[in-house]
Amino acid sequence: MSKTETPEEQNELGAAGSQLSTAPVDRAMPGSFGGKRAPGAAGWLAWAGREAFGWVRWMWRQLTSMRVALLLLLLLSLGAIPGSLIPQTSIDELKVADFKKAHTTLGPLYEKFQLFDVYSSVWFSAIYILLFVSLIGCIVPRTWQFVGQLRGRPPGAPKRLDRLPAYTTWRTGAEPEQVHEAALGLLKGRRFRADLTTKGGAGASVAAEKGYLREAGNLFFHISLIVLLVAFAVGALFKSEGGKLIVQGDGFSNTLTQYDNFKSGNLFNTDDLEPFSFKLDSFDSTFERKGPEKGTARTYRANVTYSEGVDGPEKKKAIEVNKPLEVDGSKVYLIGHGYAPTVTVRDGKGKVVSTQSVPLLPIDSNGTATGAVKVLDGYRDKSGKKEQLGFNAFFVPTFAGEGHGQMFSQFPALDNPVLALSAYHGSLGVDSGLPQNVYQLDTSKMDKFKDSKGELLKQRMRPGETMKLPNGAGSITFDKDIKRWATFQVSQQPGSMWALVGAISAIVGLAGSLFIQRRRVWVRAVRGADGVTVVEMAGLGRSESAKLPEELGGLAAHLHEKAPSAPEADQAGHAGFEHADSTPQVVPAEGAEK
């Protein structure tokens, strides 16, 4: 093979390898867009217009290139890291406020760079939109080009097939037409798009191409990314998410006023809340009793009765961790649970003022919980004056016993429940209009109930026991009915299914673009000066691969069976030809063995 190639040969080889990819090629470089400037003002304006248009086109090509799209995707991933590490206002405003109080230097800096609102920040939105535009600008032209390739024919063979990465040749006694016909049948049987053409080099040849799914997978990957981005955007704009704590026996209706907390996307309309309701019938839980995993939860199950619509029929459902209740596009997740001891408060005359099951907040994995019992209305002291009562509560489902350390639960099940109360009277401060934590007692406007020693009245009680308030102020009883409570999260994520489809499709498309090889094969059979047909086969891929010579060798072996080598005594003297009784060997071009 000659080391020197003429320009015609170089153009011919380039045409043979053209359109193996749909990636756009921009040969113009910055600074050369305007070309030569004609004299005068008109020439300067024309040059400036060409230069400006060239710069815009160049920047568009850069934005829609694969490397920029991957860079933007990387930036989007990096931009999401602060949203996972730093408290977000849209998720928990209290944590953001606590972070600012604890970090007086970092707090204002984070706020300036919108790190407390990462996903709605200007810089994150800019990356998101640029990535979206880049993918759209990349897909549209490449799709039309790919469709054109599918409708077209493989390019004809170059004159010198021996310059391609994989090449073999032999001489045969079969007619050129027979060789071409056999090659067409062989290549089509191997799912090549094959055609007999006279384009390209000298004489007729069979041109075949395979691996179009590589480019299809590439486009499919880009389209899947767009679906994924759109799904995330729709989910962020139209989502809704609310939490509700329900005590055993109570219910919930999917209206805005029923939620303990609620947040939604900017385009969500509260009228879009799906009408349904459910009631917490019971809560089941089991725990490991022995071994190193003692106390570990084995079962959490909320048994509910629910109905769809305004007056739909009632149905039973068990909601478990990662097994939500699905109703009309909404999902109800079980996210927490605890105990709600029932207490009965009586006034000095023995009249029942309040009976309530009070949810207490767990503080450890064994069910130790704290909270407050508040009596807002109905209580009067011995003088008949209206007053409010408050009790700090500390509850353990399994008490270790007197003299066995601090009052912390030894096991999360109700083996030996004990409720500790301390009593106050006065004003709870609920009439001030300021929000209060239901688990905490504000004693700034309250007085202590005192025991015989003048200390704060407090007592540990087992189910059925009563604590007497001093001076005939009444009593509070720890009832035997200890209920369970559960917290639920009700979510509407309209784009979640599309996001899943997009993610799976992106993986499939990426696998296709990485593992499918786009390649072309040419077969030329020409009658030589001595009347013997010379057969040449060559292959060209989008990138050099050791599999291409191997595949071409297999094709050549099958074609050689239908067009065997001619029995010539002097064949061994012909450069590049094999012996008459042997199968032709593929000779990879220099560098193709890598």
Disulfide bonds with the S-S distance in Angstrom:
none
